[in-house]
Amino acid sequence: MAAPGPTPFGSSDADDPPWLRLAVEAAGVGVFDWDLATGELRWDDQLHELFQRDRATFAGTIAAFTECVHPDDRDRVDRAHAAAISSVGEYEAEYRVMLPSGRQRWVRARGRALPGPDGTAARVIGAAIDSGTGASEETRAFTVLEAMPTAFFALDREWRFSYVNPVAQRLLGAVSADPVGEVIWELFPDALGTEFERSYRRAATRRETITFEAYYPPPLDDWYEVRVWPTSDGLSVYFLDITERRAAQETLERLARRSSLLAAVSEALTDTMDPEAGVARLAGLLVPELCDWCIVTTVDGEPDSSMSRRRLRDIGAWHADPDLQPAVDQYAAGRLGALRDEAFLFRVLRSGEPILIESEATERISAVLQPGTVRDVYRGLAPESAVLMALRGHGRTTGLLTLFRAAEREPFSRDDLEILGDIGGRAGLALGNAQAFAEQRDLAEALQRSLLTAPPQPDHLHVVVRYEPATEAAKVGGDWYDSFLQPGGSTNVVIGDVIGHDTAAAAAMGQMRSLLRGIAMTTDEGPADVLRRMDAVLDGLRVDSSASVVVARFEQTEQERAERVTRLRWSNAGHPPPLVVMVHGDDGVIDPADQAGRVPAAAVEVRELWADETNMLLGLFPDAHRTESVASLPRGSTVLLYTDGLVERRGEGLEQGIARLADVLREVAAEGLDLDAVCDEVLRRMLPERPEDDIALVAVRLHREDRSRPAEAGPSDPQLG
C-alpha cells in the first residue's frame, strides 16, 4: 500500500523531467489518499478494481485495507507505512492481496508522506499497480497526474512551467490557457516580492519542502494553500484554492470578535454601578474594533422639545491613534456647545433612530458646527464616515454614541448598524439601570444620613464617625452610630446593626436609635442598664426587630483625671468587639496626632475588647441578662467601634476579619495620622470594591493633654466624662 505524495515515484532516468519521474515512480494504475488526521482512506476506481473491492462496501480505512493484505505480509506493510510517516518520507512495498475469489495478486505500491503545518506527516498519497501489468511507465505517470484531484505543476531550473495538470490548468486559466514553457515570473508578475516568490526561491536554494498560505491578486483574486519541494530539475508544486475556506474562517473569526466585544461591553457596563465609569470604558472597547474614534454621551433626564444642551454631557472619548487622542479630547470638550440646532446629534436624540453617514462625514458634520476652534479641530481629524446612535433603556434615551472611521478604512454600512444596535441596547439598558440605581442610592443614603447626627466633642476626647452605604440600593438601613453626652457628664458612643438590609431595617434602626438615646438621657444609667430597659421597651412597643449593639461610656473621677486615665465601661449585645489602639512612647502612651512622623510598628499595640460575658442580641427577650465590662485606658489611646460589614468577607471567618482590621489599625497608627485620617484609611484599606453591606464606625481618641476645666465639676462628682 502506498501514499500520496508530491515527489516522483518511479523514473530512474535522471534526464526525465521531474513530473514524469513522479508519475513513473508512482506507476499510477490505482491512486490512493490516506488522511492521517481523520483516518479516511480514499481509492480511485482503478484501485478498487485492482483489489476487487466494491466502492459501496469498502470501509475506506487503513484497517479495511489491511484486511485485504495477505496475513503473512501485513507486518511488513505496516512497518513500511510507519517508517514513511515517522520520517515524512517515501513509502514502497510489494505484497500479496487476497481477492474475494480466494486467489492472490501481487501488488507494488509507492508513495510519500506529506507534512502538515507543524512539519509532521499529515497525509500519505501514492499509487499501486498489479506487478504483472503491461502498461508503460509513461502512460502510468500521466494517468496519475491527470487523475490527481489536487492542482499540480512542475517548474524547471529556468523557472519555466514544464507540466501543469488539468486541475492546475483550470485554476490558472484566467492568466494563460497553456502556461507550459512560460516563465512563472513573466506570466505572474504580481507574485514578485510576495510569499510566492520568497517560498519558491527558498525551496530551490535551501533544498527544503515549504508549505504556506498566500493571496494572489486579480485576475486570480484567490487565497491558496501551497506545498513546494525541490527536485533535481526544479520544483514541484501542489496548491489548493482555499478562498472559500478562508472566507468562512474570517467570518467565524469576525463573529467571535464581535461576540467577545459584546461580552466585554456587557461586563464593562455591569461591573460598576457608576454610569459614567461604565460608558467611559465603552468608548475604549469600541476602538479600534468598530471605529477609529468615538464619543459617548449621557442624557440627564428625559429629552424634551427644548433639546437643552444642559441635558447632554460628552463623558467618554477615545481614538485608536494615541497621537490624536488630545485632538479628540479637545473636540469632545467643546462639541456640544458648538453644535447648531440642526445637528445630527439632536436629530437622533429627537427620533431615537440611528443616522448613517457613509461618506463625506468631515464636510457634512462641519456644516452643523459653528465656525471656530472646535470645527477646525474636527476637520483636522478628517473622518470619512460616521454613525450616530441613541442608547435607549427603560423606554427613554439614556445616552448617545458617535463613531467615526477614517478614509483609509472601509466605511460604515447597514451591516454595522446591527451590532451597534445590539451594543446600543445593552449600553442604554445598563445606563438606565445605573441612573435609576444612583437615584435610589442617593435618596436612601440621604434618608439614612439624616438619622445620623454629628457627634459631640468633649474637652478630653475627640469623636469621629463614618457611614458607608452598600453598593446595592436595596441594602440600606441596618447600621447606625450615635454619640451623646449624658446629664452626669459622661460621653456615650453607640454602634448598632439591625438584622436585615431593607427599608424595614432602616425604620427599625431609627426607632432603636431614638429609644436608646432617650433612655440613656433620661436615666443617666450605665450601658448594661440602658440595654436592659431597651429590651423591655421594645417588647412593650411590639417592635419586631433585633440588633447587635455596643453601648460604651467614657467616664472619669477626679483621681482618674489626676492619674491621666479614662474609664471605659461598655456592654456588648452580640456585636463584634471594639478595638483599642495604643502607641507607646518613652513617657507612656502617646496621642498619635502628637507623633513626629512614623513610629516603629512594634511600638503600636492593638487590643480586642471582648466582653467578660457573652450577651444576646438586643430585642430578643424583655428580661435578657445584660453585663458590663470595664477597662482603664491611658491618655492617647484610640477606641474603634464598627459594624460587621467592615470585617466580614465571603469565605472568611469573623475572627480573621477582626485580625485584618487590627493589622490595618497598627499600620495607620504607626503613620502618625490624626483621627479623621485614620478613619479614612481604615475604610480605604478594608472595604472591598463593591461593599455588600452598609458600614458604620465610631472612633474615639483620648487627648493626651487634659483640655477640660476641672473647676466646673466639683470634687464630689463621681464622673467627669
C-alpha positions in Angstrom: 0.0 0.0 0.0 1.3 3.4 -0.9 0.7 7.0 0.0 0.0 10.2 -1.9 3.0 12.5 -2.4 4.3 15.3 -4.5 7.7 13.7 -5.4 8.4 11.4 -8.4 7.9 7.7 -7.7 9.3 5.6 -10.5 11.6 7.1 -13.0 15.2 6.2 -13.0 16.3 8.3 -15.9 17.8 11.4 -14.4 17.2 13.3 -17.7 13.5 12.9 -17.5 11.5 16.0 -16.2 10.6 15.8 -12.5 6.8 15.5 -13.1 7.5 12.5 -15.4 9.7 10.8 -12.8 7.0 11.4 -10.2 4.5 9.6 -12.5 6.9 6.8 -13.4 7.8 6.1 -9.8 4.1 6.1 -8.8 3.2 3.7 -11.6 -0.3 5.1 -11.4 -2.8 2.4 -12.2 -4.6 3.0 -8.9 -4.3 6.1 -6.8 -4.9 6.5 -3.1 -5.0 9.3 -0.5 -4.8 8.5 3.3 -5.7 11.4 5.6 -3.8 10.7 8.9 -5.9 13.2 10.9 -9.3 11.8 10.0 -8.2 8.2 9.2 -10.0 8.4 5.9 -8.5 6.3 3.0 -9.7 7.2 -0.5 -9.2 4.9 -3.5 -9.8 5.8 -7.2 -11.9 3.4 -9.3 -8.8 1.7 -10.7 -7.6 0.8 -7.2 -11.0 -0.6 -6.3 -10.7 -2.7 -9.4 -7.2 -3.8 -8.6 -8.3 -5.0 -5.1 -11.7 -6.2 -6.5 -13.4 -4.4 -3.6 -16.8 -2.7 -4.3 -16.8 1.1 -3.5 -20.1 0.9 -1.7 -18.9 -1.8 0.7 -15.3 -0.8 1.2 -15.0 0.9 4.6 -12.4 3.5 3.5 -10.0 3.0 6.4 -6.5 1.7 6.8 -7.9 -1.2 8.8 -10.1 -2.2 5.8 -7.0 -2.1 3.6 -5.0 -4.2 6.0 -7.8 -6.9 5.8 -7.1 -7.1 2.1 -3.4 -7.9 2.6 -2.2 -11.4 3.0 -1.7 -12.2 6.7 2.0 -13.0 6.1 2.7 -9.6 4.5 0.8 -7.3 6.9 3.6 -6.7 9.4 6.0 -5.8 6.6 3.5 -3.4 5.0 2.7 -1.8 8.4 6.4 -1.2 9.1 6.8 0.4 5.7 3.8 2.8 6.5 5.3 3.6 9.9 8.7 4.4 8.5 7.3 6.8 5.9 5.1 8.6 8.4 7.8 9.0 11.0 10.3 10.3 8.5 7.8 12.2 6.4 9.4 10.4 3.5 8.8 7.9 0.8 6.9 4.6 1.1 7.5 1.5 -1.0 6.2 -2.0 -0.6 5.3 -5.1 -2.6 2.8 -7.5 -1.1 0.0 -10.0 -1.8 -3.6 -9.1 -1.9 -6.3 -11.6 -1.0 -9.1 -11.3 -3.7 -12.7 -12.2 -2.8 -12.4 -15.3 -5.1 -9.7 -16.7 -2.9 -6.9 -16.0 -5.4 -3.9 -13.9 -4.6 -2.5 -10.9 -6.5 0.9 -9.3 -6.1 0.8 -5.5 -5.9 3.6 -3.0 -5.9 2.9 0.4 -4.2 4.8 3.6 -3.9 4.0 6.8 -2.2 5.1 9.6 0.1 4.1 11.0 3.5 3.3 14.8 3.2 3.9 17.2 6.1 1.3 19.3 7.7 1.8 22.9 9.0 3.7 21.6 12.0 6.1 19.6 9.9 4.8 16.1 10.9 3.1 13.8 8.5 -0.5 14.8 7.7 -1.3 12.7 4.6 0.1 9.7 2.7 -0.6 9.7 -1.0 0.5 7.4 -3.8 -0.3 4.7 -6.3 -0.4 0.9 -6.6 -0.2 -1.4 -9.6 -0.5 -5.1 -10.4 3.1 -6.3 -10.5 2.2 -8.1 -13.8 0.6 -5.1 -15.6 1.9 -4.3 -19.1 1.2 -0.6 -19.0 4.2 1.6 -19.9 5.7 3.8 -17.2 5.0 7.0 -19.2 1.3 6.1 -19.6 1.0 5.3 -15.9 2.7 8.6 -15.0 0.2 10.6 -17.0 -2.6 8.6 -15.6 -1.6 9.5 -12.0 -1.1 13.2 -12.7 -4.1 13.7 -14.9 -6.4 12.0 -12.4 -5.0 13.8 -9.4 -7.7 15.8 -7.6 -5.2 18.4 -6.5 -3.6 21.1 -8.6 0.0 20.3 -9.5 2.6 21.9 -11.7 6.3 21.5 -12.2 9.0 24.2 -12.8 12.4 23.7 -14.4 15.6 25.3 -13.3 14.8 28.3 -15.5 11.5 28.9 -13.7 9.5 27.7 -16.7 6.4 25.6 -16.4 7.3 22.0 -17.6 3.9 20.4 -16.7 0.5 21.6 -15.5 -2.2 19.0 -14.6 -5.9 19.7 -15.5 -6.9 21.0 -12.1 -4.0 23.5 -12.1 -4.8 24.4 -15.7 -8.4 25.2 -14.6 -7.3 27.4 -11.7 -4.6 29.2 -13.7 -6.8 29.6 -16.8 -7.6 33.2 -16.1 -3.9 34.0 -16.8 -2.9 31.6 -19.5 -4.7 28.8 -21.5 -1.4 26.9 -21.7 1.4 28.0 -19.4 3.8 25.2 -20.2 7.0 26.8 -21.5 6.3 30.2 -19.9 8.4 31.7 -17.2 6.4 31.9 -14.0 7.6 35.4 -13.1 6.6 36.8 -16.5 3.3 35.0 -16.5 2.5 36.0 -12.9 4.4 39.3 -12.3 2.4 40.1 -9.2 4.0 37.2 -7.5 7.3 39.0 -7.4 8.2 40.2 -3.9 5.4 38.1 -2.3 5.3 35.0 -0.3 5.1 33.0 -3.5 8.5 34.2 -4.8 10.1 34.0 -1.4 9.0 30.5 -0.7 9.8 29.2 -4.2 13.3 30.6 -4.2 13.9 29.4 -0.6 12.8 25.8 -1.5 15.1 25.9 -4.6 18.1 27.4 -2.7 17.9 25.5 0.6 16.5 22.3 -0.9 13.7 22.1 1.6 9.9 21.5 1.4 7.9 24.6 2.2 4.1 25.0 2.9 2.4 28.4 3.1 -0.9 30.2 2.6 -1.0 33.4 0.5 -3.3 35.6 -1.5 -2.8 36.3 -5.2 -4.4 39.5 -6.6 -6.7 39.7 -9.7 -7.1 38.2 -12.2 -6.9 35.2 -9.8 -8.1 37.1 -6.7 -8.0 34.0 -4.5 -6.2 32.5 -1.5 -4.1 29.4 -2.0 -2.5 26.8 0.2 0.8 25.8 -1.5 3.3 23.0 -0.9 6.5 23.3 -2.8 9.6 21.0 -2.8 12.8 20.8 -4.8 13.7 18.1 -7.4 16.9 17.6 -9.3 15.5 19.6 -12.2 13.5 22.3 -10.5 10.4 22.5 -8.3 7.2 20.5 -7.9 4.2 22.4 -6.6 0.8 21.3 -5.2 -1.7 24.1 -4.5 -5.3 24.3 -3.3 -7.8 27.2 -3.8 -8.8 27.9 -0.1 -10.7 31.2 -0.8 -14.0 29.8 0.5 -12.3 28.2 3.5 -10.6 31.5 4.3 -13.8 33.5 3.9 -15.6 31.1 6.2 -12.7 31.3 8.7 -12.7 35.0 8.6 -16.4 35.1 9.1 -16.1 32.9 12.1 -13.2 35.0 13.5 -15.2 38.2 12.9 -18.2 36.7 14.7 -16.0 35.6 17.5 -14.5 39.0 17.8 -18.0 40.6 17.8 -19.2 38.1 20.4 -16.2 38.9 22.5 -16.8 42.6 22.1 -20.4 42.2 23.2 -19.3 40.3 26.2 -16.7 42.9 27.1 -19.3 45.7 26.7 -21.7 43.9 28.9 -19.0 43.3 31.6 -17.8 46.9 31.4 -21.3 48.2 31.9 -22.4 45.9 34.6 -19.2 45.6 36.5 -19.7 49.1 38.0 -22.8 50.9 39.2 -21.3 54.2 38.3 -22.8 55.1 34.9 -20.1 57.5 33.9 -17.4 54.9 34.6 -19.2 52.3 32.5 -19.6 54.5 29.5 -16.0 55.7 29.7 -15.0 52.0 29.4 -17.4 51.6 26.5 -15.5 54.2 24.4 -12.2 52.3 24.7 -13.9 49.0 23.8 -15.4 50.1 20.5 -12.0 51.4 19.3 -10.5 50.1 17.1 -12.8 47.0 16.6 -15.7 49.1 15.2 -14.3 52.5 14.6 -11.2 54.7 14.6 -12.6 57.0 17.3 -15.8 57.6 19.1 -17.5 59.8 21.7 -20.0 58.6 24.3 -22.7 61.0 25.6 -25.1 60.7 28.5 -28.5 62.2 28.7 -29.6 63.6 32.1 -33.3 63.2 32.4 -36.0 62.7 29.7 -35.3 64.7 26.5 -37.9 67.3 25.6 -38.7 69.6 22.8 -36.4 72.3 24.0 -33.4 70.0 23.4 -31.5 71.8 26.2 -27.8 71.2 25.8 -27.5 71.1 29.5 -29.1 67.6 29.4 -26.2 66.3 27.4 -22.6 65.5 28.6 -19.8 64.1 26.5 -18.1 61.9 29.1 -16.1 59.3 27.1 -13.9 59.8 24.1 -11.2 57.5 22.5 -9.0 57.4 19.5 -7.1 54.4 18.1 -4.0 56.7 17.5 -2.6 58.0 20.8 -1.1 61.0 19.0 -4.7 62.1 18.0 -6.2 61.5 21.4 -5.6 65.1 22.6 -7.5 66.4 19.5 -10.4 64.1 20.2 -10.4 65.2 23.8 -10.4 68.9 22.7 -13.3 68.3 20.3 -15.3 66.3 22.8 -14.8 69.1 25.4 -16.3 71.8 23.1 -18.5 69.9 20.7 -21.9 70.2 22.4 -21.6 74.0 22.7 -20.5 74.3 19.0 -23.4 72.2 17.5 -26.1 74.0 15.6 -29.7 73.3 16.3 -30.0 71.1 13.1 -27.1 68.9 14.2 -27.3 65.2 13.5 -26.8 64.5 17.3 -30.1 66.4 18.1 -31.9 64.6 15.3 -31.0 61.3 16.8 -32.0 62.5 20.2 -35.4 63.6 19.0 -36.2 60.5 16.9 -34.3 57.7 18.6 -33.3 56.4 15.1 -29.6 56.0 14.1 -28.1 58.1 11.4 -25.5 56.6 9.0 -23.1 58.9 7.2 -21.4 56.6 4.7 -19.1 59.2 3.1 -18.0 62.9 3.4 -18.5 62.9 7.1 -16.0 65.7 7.5 -17.9 68.1 5.3 -21.4 67.1 6.4 -20.8 67.4 10.2 -18.6 70.5 9.7 -21.7 72.1 8.2 -23.6 71.8 11.5 -20.8 73.1 13.7 -20.3 76.8 14.5 -17.2 78.3 13.0 -14.3 78.3 15.4 -11.7 76.2 17.1 -14.0 73.2 17.7 -14.8 72.9 14.0 -11.2 73.3 13.0 -10.2 70.5 15.3 -12.9 68.3 13.9 -11.8 69.0 10.3 -8.2 68.1 11.3 -9.4 64.7 12.5 -10.9 64.2 9.0 -13.3 61.3 9.3 -14.9 59.9 6.2 -17.9 58.0 7.6 -19.8 58.2 10.8 -22.7 56.6 12.8 -24.8 58.4 15.4 -26.9 56.1 17.6 -29.2 56.5 20.6 -28.7 54.4 23.7 -32.1 53.5 25.0 -33.2 51.9 28.2 -36.4 51.7 30.2 -38.3 53.4 27.3 -36.1 56.5 27.1 -32.9 57.7 25.6 -30.2 57.5 28.2 -27.2 58.2 26.0 -25.7 58.6 22.6 -22.9 57.0 20.6 -21.0 58.9 17.8 -18.5 56.7 15.9 -16.1 57.7 13.1 -13.9 56.0 10.6 -11.1 57.5 8.5 -10.9 57.4 4.7 -8.3 54.5 4.8 -10.9 52.2 6.4 -14.0 50.6 4.9 -16.9 53.0 5.6 -19.8 52.2 7.9 -22.6 50.2 6.3 -26.0 49.0 7.1 -24.5 45.8 8.3 -22.6 47.7 11.0 -25.8 49.1 12.4 -26.9 45.6 13.5 -24.1 45.0 16.0 -24.1 48.7 17.0 -27.8 48.4 17.7 -27.1 45.4 20.0 -24.4 47.3 21.8 -26.6 50.4 22.0 -29.4 48.4 23.5 -27.1 46.9 26.2 -25.4 50.1 26.9 -28.7 52.0 27.1 -30.3 49.5 29.5 -27.1 49.5 31.6 -27.1 53.3 31.7 -30.8 53.3 32.6 -30.2 50.8 35.4 -27.2 52.7 36.7 -29.0 56.0 36.7 -32.0 54.5 38.4 -29.7 53.0 41.0 -27.9 56.2 41.6 -31.2 58.0 42.2 -32.3 55.3 44.7 -28.9 55.1 46.3 -28.7 58.9 46.8 -32.3 59.0 48.2 -31.6 56.1 50.6 -28.3 57.4 51.7 -29.7 60.9 52.3 -32.5 59.4 54.3 -30.2 57.3 56.4 -27.6 60.1 56.9 -30.5 62.4 58.1 -30.9 59.9 61.0 -27.2 60.0 62.0 -26.3 63.2 63.7 -22.9 64.8 64.2 -21.1 63.6 67.5 -20.3 66.0 70.4 -16.7 66.9 71.1 -15.9 66.9 74.8 -12.8 68.6 76.1 -10.8 65.4 76.9 -11.6 63.3 73.8 -12.3 63.5 70.1 -15.1 61.6 68.3 -15.1 60.9 64.6 -17.9 59.0 62.8 -18.2 57.5 59.3 -21.0 55.8 57.4 -20.6 54.0 54.0 -23.7 52.6 52.2 -23.7 49.3 50.4 -23.3 49.3 46.6 -26.8 48.0 46.1 -29.6 50.4 46.6 -31.8 47.9 48.4 -29.2 47.2 51.1 -29.8 50.3 53.3 -30.9 50.9 56.8 -29.4 48.4 59.2 -26.3 50.1 60.6 -26.1 53.1 62.8 -23.9 55.1 65.1 -24.6 57.6 67.9 -22.6 59.7 70.3 -24.0 62.0 73.0 -23.3 63.4 76.5 -25.4 62.1 79.4 -26.6 64.5 82.1 -23.9 63.3 84.5 -21.2 64.4 82.1 -20.0 61.1 80.7 -19.7 60.6 76.9 -21.6 57.7 75.4 -20.9 56.2 72.0 -23.1 53.6 70.4 -22.7 51.3 67.4 -25.5 49.1 66.2 -26.7 46.9 63.3 -30.4 46.0 62.9 -30.9 42.5 61.4 -31.8 42.9 57.8 -30.9 45.1 54.8 -34.1 46.9 53.6 -36.3 49.8 54.4 -37.9 47.9 57.3 -34.4 47.6 58.8 -34.0 51.4 58.3 -37.2 52.1 60.1 -36.3 49.8 63.0 -32.9 51.4 63.2 -34.5 54.8 63.5 -36.7 53.6 66.3 -34.0 51.8 68.2 -31.6 54.7 67.9 -34.1 57.2 69.3 -35.3 54.9 72.1 -31.8 54.1 73.3 -30.7 57.8 73.2 -33.9 58.8 75.1 -33.4 56.1 77.8 -29.8 57.0 78.3 -30.5 60.7 78.5 -33.5 60.4 81.0 -32.0 57.8 83.3 -28.3 58.6 83.2 -27.7 54.9 83.7 -24.8 52.8 82.6 -24.6 50.8 79.3 -26.0 47.5 80.7 -29.0 49.2 82.4 -29.7 51.1 79.3 -29.8 47.9 77.2 -32.0 46.2 79.8 -34.5 49.0 79.6 -34.3 48.8 75.8 -35.3 45.1 75.8 -38.3 45.9 77.9 -39.4 48.9 75.9 -39.0 47.1 72.5 -41.2 44.3 73.9 -43.8 46.7 75.2 -44.0 48.6 71.9 -44.1 45.4 69.9 -41.1 46.4 67.9 -40.4 43.1 66.0 -36.7 43.6 65.3 -33.4 42.7 66.8 -30.0 44.2 66.6 -26.4 43.8 67.7 -25.3 46.8 69.7 -22.3 48.1 71.7 -23.0 50.9 74.2 -19.8 52.4 75.5 -19.4 55.1 78.1 -16.2 57.1 78.7 -16.2 58.4 82.3 -13.6 59.8 84.8 -13.3 60.5 88.5 -11.0 63.2 89.9 -8.5 60.6 90.9 -8.5 59.1 87.4 -8.1 62.6 85.9 -5.0 63.0 88.1 -3.7 59.6 87.0 -4.3 60.6 83.4 -6.5 57.6 82.6 -10.1 57.3 81.4 -12.5 54.5 82.4 -14.3 52.8 79.5 -17.5 51.0 80.5 -19.3 49.0 77.9 -22.0 46.4 77.3 -22.0 44.3 74.2 -25.2 42.7 72.8 -23.9 40.2 70.2 -21.7 42.7 68.3 -18.1 42.5 67.1 -15.7 43.7 69.9 -14.3 47.3 70.0 -10.6 47.7 69.4 -8.3 49.9 71.4 -5.0 51.2 69.9 -2.1 52.5 72.0 1.2 53.9 70.7 3.8 53.5 73.4 6.4 56.3 73.8 9.2 57.0 76.2 6.8 58.6 78.6 3.9 56.1 78.2 1.1 56.0 75.7 1.1 59.0 73.4 -1.5 60.6 71.1 -0.7 59.6 67.5 -1.6 63.1 66.5 1.4 64.3 68.6 3.8 62.0 66.8 6.7 63.4 64.8 6.2 61.2 61.7 6.2 57.4 61.8 6.9 55.2 64.8 8.1 51.6 64.8 5.3 49.1 64.3 6.5 47.4 67.5 5.5 50.5 69.5 1.8 50.1 68.4 -0.4 47.8 70.5 -3.9 46.8 69.3 -6.3 45.0 71.7 -9.7 43.4 71.1 -12.1 44.4 73.9 -14.1 41.2 74.3 -16.8 41.3 76.9 -16.5 39.4 80.2 -19.7 37.5 79.4 -21.5 36.9 76.1 -24.8 38.7 75.9 -27.5 38.0 73.3 -28.8 40.4 70.7 -31.0 43.3 71.7 -34.7 42.9 71.3 -35.0 39.1 71.6 -36.2 38.8 75.2 -37.6 41.5 77.5 -35.7 40.2 80.5 -32.4 39.3 78.8 -29.3 39.2 81.1 -27.0 42.2 80.5 -23.5 42.7 81.8 -20.8 45.3 81.6 -17.1 45.3 81.1 -14.6 47.9 82.3 -11.2 48.9 81.1 -8.9 51.7 82.2 -7.3 53.5 79.2 -4.3 55.8 79.3 -4.4 59.2 77.6 -3.5 59.0 73.9 -5.5 55.7 73.4 -7.8 55.3 70.4 -11.0 53.2 70.6 -12.8 52.0 67.4 -16.3 50.7 67.2 -17.6 49.3 63.9 -20.3 47.2 62.3 -19.7 43.8 60.8 -19.7 45.0 57.2 -16.2 46.3 57.8 -14.7 42.9 58.7 -16.9 40.2 57.1 -16.0 38.6 53.8 -17.3 35.6 52.0 -15.1 32.5 52.8 -13.5 34.2 55.8 -14.4 33.9 59.5 -15.2 36.9 61.7 -12.0 36.3 63.7 -9.9 36.6 60.5 -11.7 39.8 59.6 -11.1 41.3 63.0 -7.4 40.3 62.8 -7.1 42.1 59.4 -8.7 45.2 60.9 -6.2 45.1 63.8 -3.3 44.9 61.3 -4.7 47.9 59.4 -5.0 49.9 62.6 -1.5 49.0 63.6 -0.2 50.3 60.2 -2.1 53.6 60.3 -1.3 54.3 63.9 2.4 53.9 63.1 2.0 56.5 60.4 1.1 59.2 63.0 -2.3 60.1 61.4 -5.0 62.3 63.0 -8.3 60.6 63.8 -10.1 61.7 60.7 -7.3 60.3 58.5 -7.2 57.1 60.5 -11.0 56.5 59.8 -10.5 57.3 56.1 -7.5 55.0 55.7 -9.3 52.2 57.6 -12.2 52.4 55.1 -9.9 52.6 52.1 -7.8 49.6 53.1 -10.6 47.4 54.5 -13.5 47.9 52.1 -13.9 45.7 49.0 -14.5 47.4 45.6 -18.2 46.8 45.9 -19.3 46.6 49.6 -22.3 44.3 50.0 -23.3 45.7 53.4 -23.5 49.2 54.8 -20.9 50.1 57.3 -20.8 52.5 60.3 -17.9 53.2 62.6 -17.1 55.5 65.6 -13.6 56.3 66.6 -12.7 57.9 69.9 -9.3 59.3 70.8 -8.4 60.4 74.3 -6.5 63.6 74.2 -3.0 63.2 75.7 -3.3 66.6 77.4 -6.3 67.4 79.6 -8.2 70.2 77.9 -11.2 70.3 80.4 -11.9 72.7 83.2 -12.0 70.7 86.4 -13.2 73.6 88.5 -16.7 73.3 86.9 -17.1 69.8 88.2 -17.0 69.6 92.0 -14.8 67.1 93.9 -17.9 65.2 94.7 -18.7 64.4 91.1 -18.2 60.7 90.5 -17.5 61.0 86.8 -16.2 63.8 84.7 -16.5 62.4 81.2 
